[in-house]
Amino acid sequence: MTHTVQSKETLYSIAKKYGLTVEQIISLNNLVSTNLNIGQNLLVSLPTPITSNKPTTTVKSIYEKRNVFIVEKLPKVGYNTFTISYPTPAGVQKTGIFRDNYPSPNRVNSNGVSYAGKNAFETNTSYFQDLCPQPFYLEVLHHIAKNEGCFDAVNSYDKAIFSFGFLQFTGAQASGSILSQVLYRFKQRDEYAFNDCFGQYGMDIIAGAKPVFRVETTKGILENDVAYMEVANNLSLTGAFIASSYRRSMVRAQVELALEEYVMKAVAPTVKINVNGVLIALNDILKTEGGFAIRIDLAVNRGLTGSLAPIQAAINQVAKEAKLSTSMQLAKINERRVVEVLAQNEPDALKKQRILKLLDGSLSFWK
């Protein structure tokens, strides 16, 4: 069956009309973008399975299916390296290399790994640029991704238990478990793709006041923190997460949550700081592309609450240097100078370097 594209139709509206997913229509028609032309013909029916007189084969268990993620271990002095081979949804075989016993003062799980990933931000922008309310938000997210990782990045050695994605979305309940929200959004948007990436391997996300992540094991079903620990210690399950990043709907789910949980909260008009003893909206002070970028980057790296203290200290210092006291004067503050002071005041070398990278970028500080 085919469908002829009409004015104002989108892949989503067409998919909904025929009971398909956007991913299925893209796959059926070998589309390279989501752009449609009026009059374009699209296949909108899945191929009918071919019947056969041959005996049916035994359905593989979830544990047998996990064997598609092939892990090879190479012992080193004091740690091990692992090479994982996995299939992408397009059927392309890819590999990733990482290590355990990661040399970090934040390590709490010696079996956990660190993997920066290969599915880079800049190669996926066509999938999600429509989600960004301001064009420069793309550049801000790209800057942050350079510090955090690719869409398939993994960190499973610290207190977050299992972190995944271009902003290292955390699994641990104590860290907000934003990863569970990413998974739930992925499942909401494209349940077919979710089941292909996770469901068939015994992983699921259940709706609730807070989404509940589950993993099936031979000893029963695990939930939330214990389930994420199972993923952290099972590289086949880790491989399923890595492979899922090559799904368009997973990429979009990551960007949606990044915008909702970090970007929009960091630049909300309700965020205020104390300057000269007066509470002032941060949007009235740091409002350039560079000013927004440092606020968002610090919120990702330290949490919104943790980001405000150093920003407040830097603004007060620059205000004192330039003798700025009124709201009108503070609105004209040199935002580049504020970021320079943030870097000067930062004792941690890695965090200092992260701030300095922003000054070297192309984001504007002009008011």
Disulfide bonds with the S-S distance in Angstrom:
none
